Amino acid sequence: MSARKRAKLTQAHVGALVGVSQNRISHLEKHADEFSFKQLLSYCAAVGLEIRLSERAASDESESAPW
């Protein structure tokens, strides 16, 4: 949500870019675990965020979820 506000975007505008309603954006901002992967990518692109993936360091593997 703060990234959206920093970008001076309304929920309605982001919803239009993502392809969902303003109400859905409001809900997703409160319940981020409910984003679909596609919605997450679209939301991040709309508000100017970047998602980066990289390999885990060897020491991190034993301390985190197996997936």
Helices and strands as residue ranges (DSSP letters): H 2-6, H 11-18, H 22-30, G 32-34, H 37-47, H 58-61
